[in-house]
């Protein structure tokens, strides 16, 4: 993740080029991460041998060190450059050229690397990280690097402002831009070695070498034989570095394998929005074998919910949730049955009600939003949710292989980037992710709002209010009640732990919606006025419940015409982001849960390798069903609110015929008790 302050460079390769770049960029004010496949700093080097540093390199390195003398402590001077000719038969040598003003210094690769490494902050190098691949963000503002942690096999993504390719002459990064690039073979190879004579200094071998090469310790010797040559010079700590160049045909150099995600590595999904759609998607995708991160702007799991109220779960949603829980009984512990769907007509003048329809085979369950969310959250791994992370923006990588999500950590103000294979937009009916693909999209105002509240009667169970409401609504605890008056209607049902959930729909002009919520808090004047209006419409028993409810709030009711698509590239919509709907068929929560379950099954079926096929099947299954349900809920809401319909007069509960009343039943919702046939096979394992 990239911070908001210093720019970040990701360096691939930790040899001299990589570690030198780390020093230079650190001095330039950059945050630096160096990826190196070896699992620890080299304590010795079977391949790195001697090297010579020219005066400019010496000055540059000294500028990186806390004490410039440190470089001199690991080097010996090379003040002479001497070329010799060797007669291979006679085994004698003579000088061809000699320059006594070379002014180089010789070092062992390991000693120089160790010196440079120890002068860096300890968090710069990521040892044991094998570079896999990279993608440049769509706006060219970022680069996303994938690497494999060799110890665990885990694949990680790192986002930077700059990628520095220090991965050597066989650079796979260079190959991406120059796919036809080939190295030129010189016609020869080099045998190399470093002879440690610290324990054999008095042996004849060393004495004879010092006699044959009297300027060892300050001279770079080059011996030229017939069609061959060698290099020879002394290193610190009694070592001799030699190189012998031998003409030979070009060998077969094995190319680096194409970078791939490690076998068994999980793909990653980033979910924006942690309400029911988001948390359901987290469960479904986790079961499908994905790593999941959920970005949620609230700073902690909700301990109470000022805006979330009651909701109804159909039988299919209940089965799906059971499959996500370690103990299915947990869902039953937070729900009450809703076995009856009943519609009343209320005479506002006489304050009496009569039954219009009654369905005793409803088979729903009622839950409080907070209880359901808490249950689902507790069943997830603790590292799935990133609380207090405000989604800002996203970019899809050029090759469509990754999506880069930017979010603000509200506690610190820091902006971070997260890379995933899939972005799940669960950010509600005002989805900013959807807006990027559909910039002219607008919600359709229904013509009414909803006052909502939950009355906790656990301490007033024997009060006149509760005994009165139970007498007026005798099936509370198992019945979903709808009361229809002239140009308005209300909803009432009981929740677990002695709570009553009520909703009152009120026709009014479209409000000005601010921010990213269609829910608003209200003041005391608004609540008092609402109480006065309730007294004019509803029976006294219901009015008492409304008046005694603490902290009621308002939802403005919106939906939209069905979308034509639910995904673009590797970005997919779920829940209200996919199909904003009015609440009259108890659809929103159930649609969200079903979206998540279907998406998870499709991803499990096709895998990340065929992500587009998975998203196409998800869209094929969900779009027809949700489109019909959204339009049906719109129609049902207008009927119950007494609003104009294109094919009939406004509904009047006092004079409605039996056939007209039948349209009020929840069971008329498309796909009410079932799902489309393709979905049955996908969900057969639930």
N, C-alpha and C positions, 0 to 999 in steps of 0.2 A: 504494500500500500504506500502511496506517495504522500508525503506531507505537504502542507500548504506553504511552508517556508522555503527551505533550500531545494533547488532542483536535484534530481537523482539521476545518477549514471549507473547502468548495469554493465559490468565488464565481464566478458566471457573469456576465460583463460587467465591463469594465475602465474604464468612464467614471467620473464623479465619485462616483456612488453605490457602485460596486464598489471603487474605490481607497480611498474613505473607510471602507468596511466592513473592508477589509484592515488599515487602521491600527487601527481600534477593536478588532478581534478579536485582532490581534497584541499589543496592550497588555493584553488580557484573558487572555493566556497561551495562545492557540491557535496551532497551525500553520495557515497559510493558503496556499491556492493559488487564484490568480485566472486564469480562462480568458478570453482575449480574442482575437477573430478577426482583428484587425489584426495585421500581422506584425512590428511593431516599435513602440517608444514613439513617439508623434507628435512630429515636429519642427516641424510646423505643422498647422493644422486648417482644412480648407476648409469645414467645417460648424460647428465650435465657434467661437463668437465671444465677445463680452463677457458678463460676468455680474456681479452685485452680491452682496456678502457682508454679512449683517447682523452686529451685534455678537456674538451668541452663536456664529454660525459662525466668526467670526474667533477667538474664544477657544478653540473646539474645535480648529481647525486648528493654532493655536499650540502646543497641548498635544501634538500629534503630531510637531512639528519639533524638531530638536536645538537650533536657535536661532530663537526666535520672530520676531526681526527679519527673517528671510528672507521672511516673508509680506508685510511692509511694503515690501520691496524690489521686489515685483512688482505692487503695487496703488497706486491713487490714491484719495484720499478722495472720498466722495459725501456732502457735508454738507447739501445742499439738494435738496429734492424740489419741482420746479416744473412746473405744468400750464399750457399756453398754448393759446389759441384762434387758429386761423389762418383768415383769410378767403381762400378759394381764388381769388376773382376779383381782389380788391385786392392780394393777396399781402402782407398785413400780419398781425402777431401781437400779442396782448396777454395779460397774465397773468390766469389764472383762480384759481390757488391757489399758495401758496409756503410751504414748511416748511423752516426753516433749522436743524433739529435732527435730520436724517435719520440721521447717524452710520453710514452704510454705507461700504464700500470697493469699488472696481471693479477687476476683473482680466480678463485674456484667458484663455479656457478652456485653451489650450495651456500658458500660463505656470503656471496653478494646477495643472494635471494633472502637468506636469513637476516642479514643486516637491514635490508629494505622492509621486510615483513615486520620485524620487531619495532620499527619506527612508525608503523601504522596503528590506528585504533584497532582494538581487538575484534570489533564487530564488522570490519570491512569484508573479511574473507568468509565465504560460505564453502567450507571444505566438504568434499564428498558429494558435490552437486554436479551432476552430469547435464550439461546443456542439451536440450532437446530441440526446441524450435522457438520462433518468435513471430509476432504479428505487429504491424504498425497500425495504430488506431486510425479510424476513418478520417478524422480531421488532421492527421499527421502530428497530433500534439503529444502522443504517448507511444511507447513501445511496450509490448507485453511479452515477457520471456518465460518460457516453460523450462523447468529443470527437474531432474529426477534425483531425489535424495537416495543415494546408493545404499545407505544403511537400512532404510525402511522400505524402499521401493515406492514411496509416496511421490507424486508429481505435484510440484508447487508452481504458482505463477507469481511473477514479480513485475511490477509496473515501473517504468522509468521514463524520464524525459529524453534520455540518450542511451543508445546501445553501442558499446565499444567492442569491436571484434578484435580480440587479442588471442584468437584461437589458432594461430600458427599458419604455416604455409598451405596446409590442407583445409583452410577455413571453410566450414559449412555455411557460415553467415555470408561470406563473399559469394559462395556458390549460388545462393538464392538470387542474387542480382546479376551474376555472370555465370549462367548455367553451362555455358560451353567453354568456360575457362579451363585450361590444362597447364600443369607445370611442365617446364622443359627440362629433360634429363641432361645432365652435364657430360655424361660419358664415363663417369668414374664414381667410386664410393670412397668412404674414409673409414679406416680403422682408427679407433680412438682409445685412449687409456690414460690413467693417472697412476703413476708409480709412487707409492708411499715408502720413502727410504728412512723414515725417522728411527727405525730400529735396526737399520742395516747401513748406517752412515759410514762405517769403517770398512765395509766389504770392498772387495776388488772391483765389483760392478760400479759402485759409486765413484771410487777413486779414478777409474779409467774414464768414466763419463766426464768428470770434471777436468781431466787432462785433455780429452778430445774436444771438449766444449768449455774452454777456460772462462768464458764470460757468463756462464750460467748464473742466474740471480739478477741479471740486468740486460740480457740479450735475448731477442726473438730470433731463433735460428730457423732457417729454411734450407733443407738439403734437397738438391735436385739430382735425381738419377736418370737413367734412360727411361723416358715415358712414365715417370713417377716422381713424386716429391713428398717430403714430410715436413712437419713443423714441430718445434721442440723448444720448451722454455720451462723455467722453474716457477713454482707457486710457493705461497707461504706454507709454513709448517712442514718443511722438508718433503715436498712433493714435486714430481716431474710430470709435466703434461706433454703428451706426444700425439701426433696425428699423422697417419700415413694414407695418402691418396692413391688409389689403385684403379687403373682403367679396367672397365668391365661392361658387358651389355646391360641394358636397362632391366632391372628386376621388376617383378610384379608387386606393385605397392597396393595393399588392400585399402580400398576407399572406406571412408566412414559410412556406417550404415545410416540409412534414412532415419531421421529422428522420429520416434513414435512414442506415444504414451505407453508407460510400462504395462506389462500384462497384468490384468486384474485391477488396474488403477480405476478409481471411481471418477466419473464425470461430475462436474459441479454445476448446480443450479443456484442462481441468485434470485430470491423472491422479494419483491418490493411490496410491503404491506403485511402487517401481522394480525389482521382480523381473521374472521372465520375462513375466508377464501385462502389467505396466505398460510395460516397454520394447518389447514387441511392439505394444501399443496405440499407443505413440508413433510407431513406424514406419508402422503402417497408417493412422493419422489424418493423419500428415504427407503420405503419398502421396495421401490424399483431399483435400488442399488446406487442411488446418487448421493454425493455429498451436497448438503443444502445449507445455505445461509439465508436468513430472513432479516431484512432491514425494516425496522419499525421505529417511527419517530418518538413514540412515548418512551419515557426513560426507564421504565421497569414494568414487569408483568402487572396487569391491573389487579389491585386488591379489592376494588369496588368499581362499579361502572356507572358514572353519571348519565351516560348516553345510551349504553347498551341495555336493552330491556328483555322482554320475553320473546321466545321464538318457538316455532313448531318444527319437529323433525318427523319426516315421513318414514315409513318402514324401511325403505332402501337406504336412506341416510343413516338410520340406526344400525343397519347391518354393516355398512361401510365403517362407521366409527368403531363398532365392536372389533373389527379387524385391525384397527390401529392401537388398541388398548391392551395392556398386559392381562387385565382382568375385565372381561366384558360387563360384569356386574356393576362396574364403576359407573357406567352410563345410566343404568337404572336408578342408581343412588341419587342422581341429580335431576331426575325427570319425574313428571307425573303423566299418566296416560291421558290422551285426548281421544276418546272412543266415539264421541258424539259431535257432529257438526250441526248447529242449530241457528236458524235465522228468525229473529223476532221483528215484528212491526211495533213501533212505539208511537202512541198518540201523545203528542207534546202538550196538548191542552188538557186532556183527561188524565195524563200521567199513568197510562196503562199500556200493557204489552200483550201481543198475541203471537202465537207461533206461525211462521210462514212455511218453513221446511225443517225437517229433522232427519239426519242420517246417523244411524247408530252403528255403522260399520266403518268408522273413520280411520282408526288405527294409526294415529299420530302420537307423539309424546311432546310435552311442553318442558322447556328448560329456560333458565335465565342465561342471557348472553355471557355474563361473567363466569357462571359455573361451567358452562360448556368450554369456554376458552381456557379456563384454568385447568380443566381436566385434560384437554388436548396438549396444553403447554407442558404440564407435568409428565406427560408420556413421551416427550421428546428429549433428546440429548441436550444438556445444558448449554452446549456451545453452538446450537443452531440459530438462536435469536441474537441479533445485535441490537440491543435496546438503545434508544436515544440516538439513532442514526437516521438523519433526515435525507431522503433520496433527493439528489440534485439533477443528475443527467446520466445519459449512457451513450455509448458508441459501439457499433458493431464493427469488428475487425474487417479489414479489406477482403480477406479470404473467407469471411463468414464463419470462421472457425471458433471465434470467441466473442464475448460481449464484455465491455468494460463499463462498470457502474461506478459513478462518483456519488459519494454521500458525505454529509457533514456530521461530525460527532458533536452533538449539541452541548455536552459538558465542557469540551475544550475548545470548540470552534475549529478544530482541525478537519481538513478535507482529505478523505481517503478514497482510493480506487480499489475495486475488487473485480477480479477477472473470473468469468464463468463460461461454461459451454452453452448455457441457456438462461435467459432472463424471463421470469414469470411475473407478469404485471397483475398483482392483486391489490392495486392501489385505488380501488373503489370507482364509483360512478363518475367521478371527476378526474379520472386517470390521466396523469400527465404523460405517461408512456404511450397510451393510445393516441394522445393528441399529437405526438410527433409524427405518426403515420397518417392520422386523419385530422389535419390542422383546421379544417372547417367544420368538424363535428360539433354539434350542440345538443345538449339534453333538451327533452320536451317536458315542459311543465304540465303537470296533470290538471291543474285548476284548483288544487286544494292542498292543505298541509295537515299534519297529524300532531295533536297533543298526545304525549305519551307519559306514562308513569307506572311505577311499581309500588304498591302499598304493602309495607311490612306490618302484618297484624299479629306477629308472634307475641306481643305484649298486650294486645287488646282483643284477644280471641273471643272473649265473652261480651264484648261491648255491643251496644245497640247497632253500631255500623255493620259489624260482621254478622250478627244474627239476622239483621234486616236483609243484607245482600244475599245471604244463604237461603233465606226464605223466598226472595224474588228470583234467585237463580239457583234452584235446588240441585242441579247437577254439577255445580262447581267442584273441581277435582277430577272431572272426567269429560267435561264438555267445553267446546269452543263456541262461545256465544257471540252472535252478531246482532246488534240492535239497529234497525233501520227506521229513521224518522224522515221528515220532509227535508230533502236536500242535504242530508248528513247521515252518517252511521258511526257506530262504535263497536269495539271488540273487547271482550272480557274473558279471561281464563285464569285458572289458578296455577301457581308454580310451587315447587317444592320449598320446604322450610317456611310455610305459612306466609306466602306472598300472593298478591293479586296483580296481574298485569292488565292494564287497560290502555286503549287507544281510541282517540276521538278525532275523526276526520272532518275538517272544516273547510268549506269552499272559501277561497280568498284569491285576490290578484297575486300574480307572481312577485315574490320578494326579490331583493337584491342579494344574491348569494355571494359571500365573501370567502376567500381562501379556498381550501380543499375539503370543505364539509358542507353537507346539506342539513346538518343539525345545528341548532343554536340554543344557547342558554337564554333564560327569560328573567325579567325582573318582577318585582312584587305587583306592580300595577298591571302588567300583562296577565299574571296569574289571577288576580282579583277579577279582572274583566272576564277571563275565561270561566271562572266560577259562576259569575252572574249569568253568562250565556248558557252554561250547563243547566242551571235551574230552570231555564225557559224550555229546555228540550227534553231532558231525561227524567226518568222516575227518581224520586227522592233517594232511594237506596243507592243507586249508582252515583248520584251527585255527592252523597256523603263520602263514598270511597274516593272520588276525585278530589274533594276538598281536603281530605286527611292525608293525601299522598304528599310526601316531601320531595322537593326538587323535580317537579315535572319539567319536561322540555318539549321542544318542537322539532319535528322533521318536516322539511319541505319535500313534497313527493314529486319525483321526476322519474321518467324512463326515457327510452329512445327507440326509434325504429330499429329493427334488427340490423346488425352489421352484416357486411358481405364476407368478412374475413375475421378469423380469430388469431392469426399469427402472421408475422413477417420475419423472414430470415430466421434467426434463433431467438425471437421474442414472441411470447405467447400470452394471450389475455385469459384470465379466469375471473369468475365471480362477477361482481357488479361492473368491473372494468370491461368485461366481455359482453354483458347484456344488462344494462341498467333497467330495472323493472320496478313497477309498483308492487306493494306488499300484499295484495289482496288474495293471492292464492298460496300464501305462505311459501313463496318460491325462492326468495333471495338466498336464504341459508341453505336450502336443499339443493339449489342449482350450483352453489359454490362448492358444496361437498362432492356433488356428482362430477362437476368439472375436474376437481382435483383427482378423484378416483380414476376417471377415464384417462386423464393425462398421464397419470402414473402407470396405468396398464399399457398404454400405447408406447411410452418410453421403455418400459420393460420388454415389450414385444420386439421393438426394432433396434433398441440400443442407440448410443450416441453416434455410432457410425452412420446410421440412417435416420438422423434427427428429423430431417424434412419429412420423411415418410411417416414418422410417429406423429408429427404435428398435423400433417394432412389428415391422418385417420382421426385424430382428436377432433379436428374441425368438422370432418364429415359426419361424425357421430353427434356432436353436441350442437352444432349450429341449427339444424332443422328443429330439434326439440326445443331449445331455448327460445328460438324465434317465435314459435307458436305459443309458448307459455307467456312470453312477454306481452304479446298482443292480446291473449285471453285475459291476463291480469289487468291490462289497460281497460278492456271492455267491462270487466266485472266491477272495477272501481268506479267507472262512470255510471254504471247501473245503480250501484249502491249510494252514490252521491247525488242521484237524480239529475245528472247532466245529460246534455243532448247526445244522441247516438244517430248515426247516418241512416239506420234502418228501422228505427222505432221511436216512439214518444218517450220522454223521460219517465223513468220508473217511479211509480207512486205506491209505496207499501200499503197504503190504506185501501186502494182499489185494485191492486194487482191480481191477475188471474193465476190459477194454480200452475199453468204451463210457464207463465212468466217467472213465477217464484222458483221453479225448478232450476232455472239458469243460475240461481244464487249458490247452488251447492258446490263445494270444493271438488267433488269427484268428477265434475265436468272439465276440469283442467286437463289439457292434452298430456298424455303419458302419465296420468295421475297414479295409477297402480302398477304401471309397467314402464319399460324403457324400450327404445327401438331395438329391433332384433340384433343388429351387430353389437350392441352394447351388452346384451345378455351374455354372449360368449366371452366378452372381455372381462365381465364381472363375475363370471361363473365360479371363480376361486374365492370370492369374498364370502 
